[in-house]
């Protein structure tokens, strides 16, 4: 019951943070990624930085981490690192959310 309460409290905190980030940055400029650990919210990358990222042509873990660090607005970087330690694929999921904000169609990302 204690773990369930903590999870519910985290969900409430996450939902409040998402609403606040939508107000602050604009609904079309933020995207949320759900994970087992909690919600991750990113903002739209600067168009020139996104182009630089794409021009590298090599989507290495360090390049993706650098992009995420520019765009991550919730949770803190330390919290996100903890999430990613438990769920390494989050890097890809969050990078995908940033790509969708840059104009990639959601169905292109999901392969549908």
Residue, then its C-alpha position, 0 to 999 in steps of 0.5 A: x500500500x505504501x508503494x502504491x501511495x508513493x506511485x500515486x503521489x508521483x503521478x500527481x506531481x508529474x501531471x502538475x509539472x506537465x501542466x505547468x510546463x505546457x503553460x510556461x513553454x506552450x502546449x505545442x513546444x513540450x512533449x512527455x514520455x512516460x516511464x516506469x520511474x516517472x514522467x519525462x518532459x522535453x521542450x522543442x530543441x533549437x532548430x539550428x542545434x537540431x540540424x547540427x544533431x542530424x548532420x552528425x549522422x551518427x546517433x551515438x549515446x553521447x550525442x543523444x545525451x547531449x541533445x536530451x540535456x538541452x531539451x530536458x525540463x522535467x525531472x532534474x538531470x540527476x533524476x533523469x539519469x537515475x531513470x535511464x540507469x533503470x531503463x536505458x531505452x529511455x534515451x531513444x524514447x526521449x530522443x524520439x519525443x524531441x524529433x516529433x517536436x522537430x516535425x517528425x510525424x509520430x507514425x514515422x517514429x513508431x513505424x506505423 
